[in-house]
Amino acid sequence: MANKNKGNVQIIRLRSTESHHCYYTKKNKKNTPGKMELRKYDPVIKRHTLYRESGKA
């Protein structure tokens, strides 16, 4: 089976700052070397919140 983290693209986990919910997405390490922060919809609390990168998937 192929390595998931080969090259510049990583699969990362984005965790909500207000609940336990998380999203999984891809990130290009070359274009975005720092930690990602996105505002996304949180279905647990039913509103948009800040999601921060919390490590590899």
Contact map, one row per residue, 1 for C-alpha under 8 A:
111000000000000000000000000000000000000000000000000000000
111100000000000000000000000000000000000000000000000000000
111111000000000000000000000000000000000000000000000000000
011111000110000000000000000000000000000000000000000000000
001111111110000000000000000000000000000000000000000000000
001111111100000000000000000000000000000000000000000000000
000011111000000000000000000000000000000000000000000000000
000011111100000000000000000111000000000000000000000000000
000011111110000000000000011110000000000000000000000000000
000111011111000000000000011110000000000000000000000000010
000110001111100000000001111000000000000000000000000000011
000000000111110000000001111000000000000000000000000011111
000000000011111000000111100000000000000000000000000011111
000000000001111100000111100000000000100000000000001111100
000000000000111110011110000000000000000000000000001111000
000000000000011111111100000000000000000001000000111100000
000000000000001111110000000000000000000000000000111100000
000000000000000111110000000000000000000000000000110000000
000000000000000111111000000000000000000000011000000000000
000000000000001111111100000000000000000000000000000000000
000000000000001100111110000000000000000001110000000000000
000000000000111100011111000000000000000000000000001000000
000000000000111000001111100000000000000000000000000000000
000000000011110000000111110000000000000000000000000000001
000000000011110000000011111000000000000000000000000000000
000000001111000000000001111100000000000000000000000000000
000000001111000000000000111110010000000000000000000000000
000000011100000000000000011111111000000000000000000000000
000000011100000000000000001111111000000000000000000000000
000000010000000000000000000111111000000000000000000000000
000000000000000000000000000111111000000000000000000000000
000000000000000000000000001111111111000000000000000000000
000000000000000000000000000111111110000000000000000000000
000000000000000000000000000000011111000000000000000000000
000000000000000000000000000000011111100000000000000110000
000000000000000000000000000000010111110000000000000110000
000000000000010000000000000000000011111000000000011110000
000000000000000000000000000000000001111100000000011100000
000000000000000000000000000000000000111110000001111000000
000000000000000000000000000000000000011111000001111000000
000000000000000000000000000000000000001111100111100000000
000000000000000100001000000000000000000111111111100000000
000000000000000000001000000000000000000011111110000000000
000000000000000000101000000000000000000001111100000000000
000000000000000000100000000000000000000001111110000000000
000000000000000000000000000000000000000011111111000000000
000000000000000000000000000000000000000011101111100000000
000000000000000000000000000000000000001111000111110000000
000000000000000111000000000000000000001111000011111000000
000000000000000111000000000000000000111100000001111100000
000000000000011110000100000000000000111100000000111110000
000000000000011110000000000000000011110000000000011111000
000000000001111000000000000000000011100000000000001111100
000000000001111000000000000000000000000000000000000111110
000000000001110000000000000000000000000000000000000011111
000000000111100000000000000000000000000000000000000001111
000000000011100000000001000000000000000000000000000000111
